[in-house]
Amino acid sequence: MTKSKWKDPGIIMVIALVIIAGIVWIWWPAEVYWMGISLAGWLMFFCFFIWLLLTIIYVIWIEKIEKRS
């Protein structure tokens, strides 16, 4: 891949999402509970907001790229 491909918003978004999913899967076996819910469950809940933020950033980024071209 060329350097410009690595700057593509889609590639960057996929890398970010894989990293977040990897953290959840690594953490999953931990038997730590807070308020009766596994910490992995809390992490997945809070990650929803991270995914939402990443999606908003991605849409704005793509719109700026399309306006330039």
N, C-alpha and C positions, 0 to 999 in steps of 0.2 A: 504494500500500500504506500502511496505517496504521502508526503507530509500533509498535504491539503485534505486528504481523506481523514486523517486523525483529528482534524479541526472541525469535521462535520458535526453539527449538533446531534444528529441521530446516534453516531458512534459514541460520543461523549455521554449521552443519556443512557445508552445501553450499558456502558461501563459503570456508571454510577448506580444503576439499578441492580446490576450483578453484584457489586460490592455490598450494597445494602442487604440483598437476599442472602449472600454468603455469610454475613454477620449473623443474621437471624438463624440460619441453619447450623452454624457453629455453636450458637448459644442455646439452641433448642434442647439438648439433653440436660441442661442445668436444672436441677430440681430445687430451684429457689422460688419461693412464693411471696407475693406481696398482696395483702388484702384478699387472699384466697385464690389469686390468679398467678400463673407462672410468669416469671419475668420475660420469657420469650413471647408470651401472649401480650403483655404490655408493650413490648418492643414492636410487635406486629401492629398493634393499635396505633402507636405513635408514628410508626413508619407510614401509615396511611397519609398523614399530613405532610410528611417528607415527599412521598410520591406525588401528592397533589401540587406541592410547591415546585417540584421538578417539572411537572407537566406544564404548569403555567409559564415557567422560565423557558421551556422548550418552545411553546407556542409563540411567545413574544420574540424569541431569538429567530425562529423561522420566518416570522412576519417581517422582521427587520432585513433579513437576507433577501427575501422576495421583493421588498421595496427597492433595494439597491440594484437589483437586476431587471 
